[in-house]
Each structure stands twice: as structure tokens, then as C-alpha cells.
Amino acid sequence: MSRMNKRILAIYYSQSGQMEEIIDTFTSPLTEAGAEVEKVVIRPLEDYDFPWTGSRFFSVMPSCVLSIPTALEPLIFKQEKYDLIILGYQPWFLSPSIPSNSLLQNNQFKTLLKGTPVVAISAARNMWLNAYVRVRNSLKEAGANLVGNVALVDKHPNVVSFITIFYWMLSGKKERYLNIFPKPGVAEEDIANTETFGKIVADHLQNNTLDTLQDELLKQNAVVINYSLMFTEARAKPIFAVWAKIISKRKNQAPWLVAFKYYLFIALFLGAPVLLTLDAIFLKPFSSKRIKANKLKYLQVNN
Ligand SMILES: Cc1cc2nc3c(=O)[nH]c(=O)nc-3n(C[C@H](O)[C@H](O)[C@H](O)COP(=O)(O)O)c2cc1C
């Protein structure tokens, strides 16, 4: 294959280094093919200390859900225009993380986005659908052309990854909790496999066929929709919005954030299984068309 003469911007935020590892792996085939890959890390002026404490973790919920941006260190780009932008982001509280959301609201970045193809890549625990829709809408508003999406998740059962992610976020160690639980976050093999997705992007960029990129990525399972998680996230989204609005109006938010924390535990361990059971009996068997249409909404890059 001839060397490709393309300029690519890969921009992302990462606390634990997971997204950094993903971006490095994902972009390696592009660099190998000869593209110039410029990596830019988003840095909030006041960054969030990692690892988190429990109360700080929950304290960012209202700003995440209500899309309130934070100030970023000045963004420095070598070029005025790129052939492709790769955006790595992570969901926080079913929303784009505050640093990612702040980037999407940044005028300098929006100017770069205009008329530029974008590939988005997210690394979540397992609930990324609502954050993706919001990222996709922001990209569209900025006039970007979203051509591909890769959604990486922790594939362990929902309650297991809920426990292990807290261990990870509060200890800073991406390790097995108590030596009983599996490793938290996106599995090493799934991170390694992003190289395959990067190769597909390289081919499509080289051959000017970015319009069929997402179909190809989907064939390689770059996005997989889990029905129970889709169901749970759809129920949680409006409830999070109500909590965020109530909490953001309080002078003393601490007790409300504690209440939200307990709500979250109860909703996940009790509410979700009950609703999922009722759904499996009364709704799901008669909704296959609607479910298929819903899934399609999240598999596609256009809305
Ligand atoms: C405050 C906070 C909220 C999070 N909320 C979600 C969520 O709603 N859904 C989800 O799948 N993952 C959630 N995660 C996990 C992140 O998406 C991500 O996988 C993890 O923080 C590692 O990202 P990193 O690249 O910054 O290290 C959350 C993480 C943090 C820190």
C-alpha cells in the first residue's frame, strides 16, 4: 500500500490512562500507514484528582448531566485543518465526561470540526448510549461529519462491573478487587483489538470510502448493543435529569448527593432487576420491531 499523506488529530481525555492506551493502539495502524497522527490531551485547568473520593465522585453528577463545561488549558493544534479527527471520550453519569463536554463546547475545537470527518471512540463501564447520542448531536451541530463509532465496554455482568469500577475509581488500581472479582474496565484483549478497527479506518481513509466505514466497523463488532443495559439506561436517563436539576439548585448539595448515591444503589440492585423481569414478561415479547429500531439508532452514525 502506498504511504498515505493524511493529517489526523486524535484528541481525548483520560484519568486512569485507559483511554490513552486505547488511542495509542487504535491509531498505530494509521501511523504505520504513513499518516501524521497528532495526539492532543484535554486538560481541565482544575483537573479532577484521580483516584476519586466517594463524595467527589458523586459531586460531579449535576454538571455532567446538565452539560456544564469547565475551563480547559489552551488547546494547541499544529494544523488548521485535519483529514480526520479521532475523538476519544468516556461517559460520566450517562453523559459525556465534563472534560469531553467542555471540548465539544469549545469554539476553537468547533471550528476544527466544521466539515471534518470524525471517528468517535468511547470507553465506558457499560452504559454509553445516552452519552453517545449527546456527543453525536454536538458533532452534528458543529457541522462535523461523524463517519465511525467504536464503543468499548466492560463486558462483565452489570452488578459485577459496578462493584469493580468503584474499586478502580476509588483506589486508582485497575486490578482485581480482593482477588475474587475480575479486572475492572475495558479488557486488555478488547483494547488490543482496537488495532483492527484502526486498520479499517486507515483503509477507508486511504481509499476515500469513509461513507461505508461504519458498516465495516459494525461487521467487526465495534459496537454491540445489550438489550438489558439499553432498557436500564433509557429508564435511568430522565431520573438522572430530575436529580441533577434538584441537586444543582441546593446550597448544601452534600446530603442530596448522598441520597442520590443510595438511589443509584437501590435502582441498580433492586429496581433494574424488577423492571427487567416485568419487561421480559409483559413488553419485550411484543416489541421486537421497536427494539430493533432502537438498537439501530445507537449502531448508526447518522440520526
Ligand atoms: C464520575 C464518573 C462517572 C462515570 N459514569 C459512567 C456511566 O454513567 N456509564 C459508564 O458506562 N461508565 C461510567 N464511568 C466510567 C468511565 O466511562 C470510564 O470508563 C472510566 O472512568 C475510565 O476512563 P479514563 O479513560 O478517564 O481512565 C464513570 C466514571 C467516572 C469517573
PDBQT file of the ligand as one rigid body, heavy atoms in Angstrom, charges set to zero:
ROOT
HETATM    1  C1  LIG A 401     -17.593  10.293  37.624  1.00  0.00    +0.000 C 
HETATM    2  C2  LIG A 401     -17.668   9.088  36.737  1.00  0.00    +0.000 A 
HETATM    3  C3  LIG A 401     -18.893   8.663  36.265  1.00  0.00    +0.000 A 
HETATM    4  C4  LIG A 401     -18.980   7.555  35.415  1.00  0.00    +0.000 A 
HETATM    5  N1  LIG A 401     -20.208   7.207  34.901  1.00  0.00    +0.000 NA
HETATM    6  C5  LIG A 401     -20.269   6.214  33.985  1.00  0.00    +0.000 A 
HETATM    7  C6  LIG A 401     -21.513   5.907  33.347  1.00  0.00    +0.000 A 
HETATM    8  O1  LIG A 401     -22.546   6.562  33.562  1.00  0.00    +0.000 OA
HETATM    9  N2  LIG A 401     -21.567   4.877  32.478  1.00  0.00    +0.000 N 
HETATM   10  C7  LIG A 401     -20.457   4.115  32.195  1.00  0.00    +0.000 A 
HETATM   11  O2  LIG A 401     -20.568   3.183  31.426  1.00  0.00    +0.000 OA
HETATM   12  N3  LIG A 401     -19.246   4.412  32.746  1.00  0.00    +0.000 NA
HETATM   13  C8  LIG A 401     -19.121   5.437  33.625  1.00  0.00    +0.000 A 
HETATM   14  N4  LIG A 401     -17.897   5.759  34.174  1.00  0.00    +0.000 N 
HETATM   15  C9  LIG A 401     -16.663   5.050  33.714  1.00  0.00    +0.000 C 
HETATM   16  C10 LIG A 401     -15.939   5.888  32.657  1.00  0.00    +0.000 C 
HETATM   17  O3  LIG A 401     -16.735   5.988  31.494  1.00  0.00    +0.000 OA
HETATM   18  C11 LIG A 401     -14.561   5.348  32.243  1.00  0.00    +0.000 C 
HETATM   19  O4  LIG A 401     -14.663   4.090  31.712  1.00  0.00    +0.000 OA
HETATM   20  C12 LIG A 401     -13.542   5.331  33.354  1.00  0.00    +0.000 C 
HETATM   21  O5  LIG A 401     -13.671   6.496  34.131  1.00  0.00    +0.000 OA
HETATM   22  C13 LIG A 401     -12.104   5.254  32.833  1.00  0.00    +0.000 C 
HETATM   23  O6  LIG A 401     -11.838   6.342  31.970  1.00  0.00    +0.000 OA
HETATM   24  P1  LIG A 401     -10.465   7.096  31.761  1.00  0.00    +0.000 P 
HETATM   25  O7  LIG A 401     -10.099   6.948  30.333  1.00  0.00    +0.000 OA
HETATM   26  O8  LIG A 401     -10.665   8.525  32.110  1.00  0.00    +0.000 OA
HETATM   27  O9  LIG A 401      -9.448   6.470  32.651  1.00  0.00    +0.000 OA
HETATM   28  C14 LIG A 401     -17.796   6.845  35.054  1.00  0.00    +0.000 A 
HETATM   29  C15 LIG A 401     -16.566   7.268  35.570  1.00  0.00    +0.000 A 
HETATM   30  C16 LIG A 401     -16.484   8.375  36.379  1.00  0.00    +0.000 A 
HETATM   31  C17 LIG A 401     -15.139   8.821  36.873  1.00  0.00    +0.000 C 
ENDROOT
TORSDOF 0
